[in-house]
Amino acid sequence: MKYHSITKADMVNGEGLRVVLWVSGCDHNCPGCHNQLTWNPSNGEEFTAETKAEIMAELDNDWCDGLTLSGGDPLFKQNRPLIAELVKEIKEKYPTKTIWCYTGYTWEELLKMQKKDLDIETILNNIDVLVDGRFVLKDAFKNLNYVGSSNQKIISVPNSLAEKRVVLHIETVRKG
Ligand code: SF4
């Protein structure tokens, strides 16, 4: 898997202060996408043991609330095996820190995909929040929590899996 960058003490891609991994690879082709450089899975740097150590070193800080996976799409087919391994390891090592994952797939698409794809299943079983769905330019406006467009949902993954329905972590549209 290739990635573009790691941002640290990030306050805009999930709650609290987070380390964010921006992966390469996305085939959703959303018109108006701000991250088109990340579409090509061959762009960027190779994700290595050193990259993982850099993320873990951030998570070791008490002030770091967790990891956010973004891109590109962390759930782009070629990324799934490594992302599955990474979130499993991080959840085991840092059970109190949260893992957020952005993806162009919808929750409903992922539930269908996980029946045939063990990596998707592992990812869903180890992340806390999924921000789902493609970016829709006509639905992009201010006053949104952590998303680009109002169609995207901020989903509590453990609660949604347990209750077999979409349970939001927080509302997409900010009140007031
Ligand atoms: S899913 Fe995200 S990175 Fe991929 S095309 Fe859409 S907005 Fe861009």
Boltz pocket constraint, residues with backbone or C-beta under 6 A from the ligand:
constraints:
  - pocket:
      binder: B
      contacts: [[A, 26], [A, 27], [A, 28], [A, 29], [A, 30], [A, 33], [A, 34], [A, 35], [A, 36], [A, 38], [A, 71], [A, 72], [A, 73], [A, 103], [A, 104], [A, 133], [A, 134], [A, 135]]
      max_distance: 6.0
